[in-house]
Every structure is written in C-alpha cells, then in structure tokens.
Amino acid sequence: AQLGLKVAVVEKRATFGGTCLNIGCIPSKALLYASERFDEVSHDFPALGISVGAPKLDLKAMMKHKTDTVAANVNGVQFLFKKNKVETFMGLGTILGAGKVEVTAADGSKQTLDTKAICIATGSDVAKLPGVEIDEKTIVSSEGALELESVPKKLLIVGGGVIGLELGSVWKRLGAEVVVVEYLDRILPGMDEETAKQFQRMLEKQGFAFHLGQKVAGVEKTKKGAKVTIEPAQGGDQSTLDADVVLVAIGRRPHTEGLGLEAAGVELDRGRVTIDAHFATNVPGIYAIGDVVRGPMLAHKAEDEGVALAEILAGQHGHVNYGAIPGVVYTMPEVAAVGQTEEELKAAGVAYKVGKFPFTANGRARAMRHTEGFVKVLADAETDRVLGVHIIGMGAGDLIAEATLLMEFGGSSEDMARTCHAHPTLSEAVKEAAMAVEKRAIHM
C-alpha cells in the first residue's frame, strides 16, 4: 500500500496479526518477561541488597499483562491497515485460480475478490503427534500452554526445540517441575552443537530434566493428568512418566488447508508451497511467503519476504539475504545465532577460525550477576569474512543484531574487532570474541 498499490487482506481470525501476535511470539514473550521478574525476586534480589520476602504469584494478573500486550499489538496492525487504506475481509480465503479469491465469512456468506496478484501468507500450525489428541487442558499445544489456569506440579514437554524450552522456562520459574522428552540426542536441533550442549547444562542447573534420544509411544489421560509412555528412539524397553500437563511442541507445519491450492494447480513440496527466487509459484500471479514456503519458520524472515515481494510487485528489486537471518531462543539466558554453525562449515569443507569470549570476563555481566555463556565468532580462515556468530547469555537476542549487520555488509572479524564498543557493556564480549579469532582478546 505504501508503494502505491491497491491492497486487500483476507483474515480468518477475529483479529489481525496471525500466530505471532495472537498466540505465539508476543504472548510468550510477555509471560517470559513476567516470569523472569518473578524468579529474580527470589534468586537475585537478596544478593543485590534488596529484601522483599518471598514473592506471591497472581497468575490472573500475569495473564492480563499477556492479554493486554497482545491487544496493543493487534490493535496496532488494525490501525496501520486503516492508515494505509488496506481493505480487510474477515473470513476464510480460497483461491479459485489466478486473480480470484473467494472469501467465506463466519455466517457462511461468500464473495469473490478480483486481483492482479495473490500472496499466500497463511503461516504455520502446530505439528500433531500421531495418536495423541490435544484438548488444550491436559494435553496442550503451545496455544494451550499460554492459557493454563494454574501452575502444573509437573509439566512434561514433548520436543526439545525453541517453543518447548521457552514455555517450559515460564512454568518452571512459576513453580512447575519440568521434564523434556526429545527424539534426538540433543536439544535445539539445527543450532550450534557446542552452544546447545552448554545451554542444556544451564537448564539442568535451573531444574529441567531431559530424556534425550527418546520417542513418545503414547499419551494416556488419567484422573490426575496424563501417563506418557516413552521408548529409546533406536528401539528398546518402554518406560512411563506421569505429568499433570503434557505440552506437545514437536514443531510446526505449513498451513495450507482450505486454500484450494490443489484445484488452483499450485505445486507443493512436502507440504510447503513451491516458489522461485522471486516468491512466485508455478501459477502466474500467485505468490507465497513466510512459514508456508521454504526456509526457517521465523516471523522476521516472513516480514522481510513480504517487503521484498511488495517491492517486486511494484516493479522494484526486492531481495532477502537468507545467509543473515538471526534466530533467538528467549529463555534466560538467551541463545542467539546468525549464519552457519561449526557443523555446517565442517560438512561443507570450509576452513574457518574460531574466536570465543566468556561473559565471566565481562565487567557489565559481573555487575548484573549474569555471567553465564559466551560469544563465538566463526570466520573464514582465508578471507576473515564472518560466516557465523553464536551467543548464549543475557541479552543475546539484542547482541546478535550487531553480528547480523556486519554479515549483511560482508564484514570481517577484524572489522568487528576494530570497532569501538562502549564500556562497560555486554556488547564488549562480541568485540572480544572477534579479537579472539586472531588470538588478540585482551580481557582473558
């Protein structure tokens, strides 16, 4: 709309903003922040000379903070649509073919919209565990885990990925015993292995229990909660675990049901809409972005694709650099990464150098009593170009932006090392890790 095109949005929810604003990123961050503060009162305040006694949880008020945060963001999108004269149609959109979208409203009435270009941006849905029925009370998805009416005594999480660990952190801080069952022999699949291993140790120190290399054979509801049967992923004897609430967090899948893609002739690849380098499907005039296409299922990746496609449709040259898409786990400490991992570089046969710096040697981290973690910089052994940065520590999600910007401009570890960083800040650890690539770190 800002580029001068006439735009309509079809939305089947009652509110705008999709999964992220309504039932994903935004509400989970509201609860993560609130639960961090709750935990801080018990564990950090006394050491800082602040005595307030044991905190009392008002879960209803905490949930109101989450709801208010969501409402503010959702209303913000609605305001932006009005401001930019974007027409909105509430209902299920079905593609009848190139240039035609049918909208079915909640009352069953239908209308057809004619358009030059259609963008499929329907996101993703919770991946189901075969044979396990989610009731959002005892057996919950990420959506139900954001709406629990009381703190479960024992929360069992199926899946050791980002969503499970974030939501597990919320309820662990509020008093739940948390157990994670993961099919692989590690948590955070796809992330730097060294970082993931250190993070697991940190979570275990916080009280998390892990059953790695285990698959869930069944979940049976009981009077008190649920009984989960697990067995080694490679085969072996079964065992059972009891839980008050079971969170199924095994990933997400593209949301394509009801869109009429098959009838319209739009090609799919393992459930995802197939696109070319300019987001175009095989049907002229139909495009797709976000979780429904290839690449990481991240809101900011989808946003950049949306901007790029809008520019292409307006005759400009939109582009997304997939080599510089940051990813963050919003736990405490945070885990953040951009670019390639050591495992990926080894597999590709790329010679690289490593620079690492621990937060234990950072003055600001010491002052804040958050010395866990490190910054790791991976640079090309020949050119010194930064190929990947991995951070675990307080504020990692913000610190990774510097590395992303550097990589966007094709910067070297020396560029980062020679850039002046304010003292005392956590960002100095990023500079020191870059200096460590050539063994020049001065504070360790």
Buried (B, 14 or more C-beta within 10 A) or exposed (E): BEEEEEBBBBBBEEBBBBBBBBBBBBBBBBBBBBBBEBBBBEEBBEEEEEEEEEEEBEEEEBBEBBEEBBEEBBEEBBEEBEEEEBEBBBBBBBBEBBBBBBBBEEEEEEEEBEBEBBBBBBBBBBEEBEEBEBEEEBBBBBBBBBBBEEBBBBBBBBBBBBBBBBBBBBBBBBEBBBBBBBBBEBBBBBBBBBBBEBBBEBBEEBEBBBBBBBBBEBBEBEEEBBBBBBBEBEEEEEEEBBBBBBBBBBBBBBBBEEBBBEEBBBEBEEEBBBBEEEBBBEBEBBBBBBBBBEBEBBBBBBBBBBBBBBBBBEEEEBEBEEEBBBBBBBBBBBBBBBBBBBEBBEEEEBEBBBBBBBBBBBEBBEEBEBBBBBBBBBBBBEEBBBBBBBBBBBBBBBBBEBBBEBBEEEBBBBBBBEBEBEEBBBBBBBBBBBBBBBEEBEBE
